[in-house]
Amino acid sequence: MARPRRSKPSRMPKTHDSRAHERPRNADVVPVEIDDPLALEPGEKIVALRSVRNDPLGRLHAHKQLDDAQYRAGRAFQNDWERAERGPQAIDPSREHVDGARGREPVTEGQRQAVLRLNRAERELGADGAAITHDVLVHGLTMELVGQKRGLVSQRWNDYFARRFKECLDRLAVVYGFSTDRVGRQHNHAARSVQRTDR
């Protein structure tokens, strides 16, 4: 008598792994969870690799040196800077007019609001804080390069600039509404209590 033939279990087709297995030698990437662009259900997430090689803010956040409010405030500042910078370009009257050349672009309401937020942020940060924030968030300088730019090269100065940059991000988080002013009030209260005990 012939043995009944067993049916093979149906196997699911193998899904294609789209992750890069080989990275460039000087790649600096971190895994991040993002919305799945091919998701069938809203809210599905996938893990992707984000390059933080030229992104000091992303690197600090990936290494848990910044909290979410500080990170989001830094990104909001960068977005406002890009939006404001994309505004109307100055026209050079000394250049010869060419047919088909771009005319003046009007300032949009979004650009105007971005400039107003940037002005408020720079007032809150002060001259020194605005310069450090601009160096890191706009020019992408690391703390070592911020110190070198000012002629201050040592680990102590790097630590100072890192601490000062975090204070600036705390202030930006308040300006952009990602945090309350509770941290600043606690710091001022602690400073006042130290002054009272010194008397």
C-alpha positions as CSV (number, residue, x, y, z in Angstrom):
1,M,0.0,0.0,0.0
2,A,1.3,3.4,-1.0
3,R,2.0,5.9,1.7
4,P,-0.1,9.1,1.5
5,R,1.8,12.0,0.3
6,R,2.3,14.8,2.8
7,S,1.6,18.3,1.7
8,K,4.4,20.7,2.4
9,P,3.5,23.5,4.7
10,S,3.0,26.7,2.8
11,R,5.7,29.1,3.5
12,M,5.3,32.8,3.4
13,P,7.4,34.5,0.7
14,K,10.5,36.0,2.0
15,T,10.3,39.7,2.4
16,H,13.1,41.8,0.9
17,D,15.5,43.2,3.4
18,S,16.1,46.8,2.2
19,R,18.5,47.7,4.9
20,A,22.0,48.7,3.8
21,H,24.5,46.1,5.1
22,E,27.6,47.9,4.0
23,R,28.1,51.5,5.0
24,P,30.8,53.9,4.0
25,R,33.8,53.8,6.3
26,N,33.2,57.2,7.9
27,A,29.4,56.8,8.3
28,D,27.9,57.9,11.6
29,V,24.3,56.6,11.8
30,V,21.7,55.9,14.5
31,P,18.5,53.9,14.4
32,V,15.3,55.9,14.5
33,E,11.7,54.9,14.5
34,I,9.7,56.5,11.7
35,D,6.3,56.2,10.1
36,D,6.2,53.4,7.6
37,P,5.6,54.9,4.2
38,L,4.2,51.6,2.8
39,A,2.0,50.8,5.8
40,L,-1.4,49.4,5.3
41,E,-2.6,50.7,8.7
42,P,-2.0,54.3,9.9
43,G,0.5,54.6,12.7
44,E,2.7,51.6,11.7
45,K,6.4,52.3,12.4
46,I,9.7,51.0,11.0
47,V,13.2,51.4,12.1
48,A,15.5,53.4,9.8
49,L,19.0,54.6,10.0
50,R,19.6,58.4,10.1
51,S,22.9,59.9,9.4
52,V,24.2,62.2,12.1
53,R,27.6,62.8,10.6
54,N,27.0,66.5,9.9
55,D,24.2,66.9,12.4
56,P,25.5,67.8,15.9
57,L,21.9,68.2,17.3
58,G,20.9,64.7,16.0
59,R,24.1,63.2,17.4
60,L,23.6,64.7,20.9
61,H,19.9,63.5,20.9
62,A,20.9,60.0,19.7
63,H,23.4,59.7,22.5
64,K,20.8,60.7,25.1
65,Q,22.6,64.0,25.9
66,L,19.5,66.1,25.0
67,D,15.9,65.5,26.0
68,D,13.0,65.6,23.5
69,A,12.0,69.2,24.2
70,Q,15.6,70.4,23.6
71,Y,15.8,68.4,20.4
72,R,12.5,69.6,19.1
73,A,13.3,73.2,19.9
74,G,16.6,73.0,18.0
75,R,14.8,71.5,15.0
76,A,12.2,74.3,15.2
77,F,15.0,76.9,15.2
78,Q,16.6,75.2,12.2
79,N,13.2,75.1,10.3
80,D,12.6,78.8,11.0
81,W,16.1,79.7,9.9
82,E,15.7,77.8,6.6
83,R,12.2,79.4,6.0
84,A,13.5,82.9,6.7
85,E,16.6,82.4,4.6
86,R,14.5,81.2,1.6
87,G,12.9,84.7,1.5
88,P,13.4,87.3,-1.1
89,Q,16.9,87.7,-2.5
90,A,18.4,91.2,-2.8
91,I,18.6,92.6,-6.3
92,D,22.0,93.9,-7.5
93,P,21.3,97.1,-9.4
94,S,24.8,97.1,-10.9
95,R,24.1,94.0,-12.9
96,E,22.6,94.2,-16.3
97,H,18.9,93.2,-16.5
98,V,18.3,90.0,-18.4
99,D,14.9,89.0,-19.9
100,G,13.4,86.1,-18.0
101,A,15.3,86.8,-14.9
102,R,13.5,86.3,-11.6
103,G,11.6,89.3,-10.3
104,R,11.4,90.1,-6.6
105,E,9.6,87.4,-4.6
106,P,7.1,88.7,-2.0
107,V,7.6,87.8,1.6
108,T,5.1,85.2,2.7
109,E,3.3,85.2,6.0
110,G,5.2,82.0,7.0
111,Q,8.5,83.7,6.3
112,R,7.5,86.8,8.3
113,Q,6.4,84.6,11.3
114,A,9.7,82.7,11.1
115,V,11.7,85.9,11.2
116,L,9.6,87.2,14.2
117,R,10.3,83.9,16.1
118,L,14.0,84.1,15.3
119,N,14.2,87.7,16.5
120,R,12.5,86.7,19.8
121,A,14.7,83.7,20.2
122,E,17.9,85.8,19.7
123,R,16.7,88.3,22.2
124,E,16.0,85.5,24.8
125,L,19.4,83.9,24.1
126,G,21.5,87.1,24.2
127,A,24.5,87.8,21.9
128,D,26.7,85.0,23.2
129,G,24.0,82.3,23.4
130,A,22.7,83.3,19.9
131,A,26.2,83.0,18.5
132,I,26.8,79.5,20.0
133,T,23.3,78.3,18.9
134,H,23.8,79.7,15.4
135,D,27.3,78.0,15.1
136,V,25.9,74.6,16.1
137,L,22.4,74.6,14.6
138,V,23.0,76.5,11.4
139,H,26.7,75.9,10.6
140,G,26.8,72.4,12.1
141,L,29.9,72.9,14.2
142,T,30.8,70.6,17.0
143,M,31.7,71.9,20.5
144,E,35.4,71.5,19.6
145,L,35.0,73.6,16.5
146,V,33.0,76.2,18.4
147,G,35.9,76.5,20.8
148,Q,38.5,76.6,18.0
149,K,36.6,79.4,16.3
150,R,36.9,81.5,19.5
151,G,40.6,80.4,20.1
152,L,39.6,78.4,23.2
153,V,40.9,74.9,22.8
154,S,40.7,72.6,25.8
155,Q,38.3,70.0,27.2
156,R,37.2,72.4,29.8
157,W,36.1,74.9,27.2
158,N,34.4,72.1,25.2
159,D,32.4,71.2,28.3
160,Y,31.5,74.8,28.9
161,F,30.2,75.3,25.4
162,A,28.2,72.0,25.6
163,R,26.7,73.1,28.9
164,R,26.0,76.6,27.5
165,F,24.4,75.1,24.3
166,K,22.1,73.0,26.4
167,E,21.0,76.1,28.4
168,C,20.3,77.8,25.0
169,L,18.2,74.8,23.9
170,D,16.3,75.0,27.2
171,R,15.5,78.7,26.5
172,L,14.5,77.8,22.9
173,A,12.2,75.1,24.2
174,V,10.4,77.8,26.2
175,V,10.3,80.2,23.3
176,Y,8.8,77.5,20.9
177,G,6.4,76.2,23.5
178,F,7.9,72.7,24.0
179,S,8.6,73.4,27.6
180,T,7.5,75.7,30.4
181,D,9.7,78.2,32.2
182,R,9.7,76.0,35.3
183,V,13.4,75.0,34.8
184,G,14.5,78.7,34.5
185,R,12.5,79.6,37.6
186,Q,14.0,76.7,39.6
187,H,17.5,77.8,38.6
188,N,16.8,81.5,39.6
189,H,15.2,80.3,42.9
190,A,18.3,78.2,43.7
191,A,20.6,81.1,42.8
192,R,18.6,83.5,45.1
193,S,18.7,81.0,48.0
194,V,22.5,80.7,47.6
195,Q,22.9,84.5,47.7
196,R,20.7,84.6,50.9
197,T,23.0,82.1,52.6
198,D,26.1,84.0,51.6
199,R,24.9,87.1,53.4
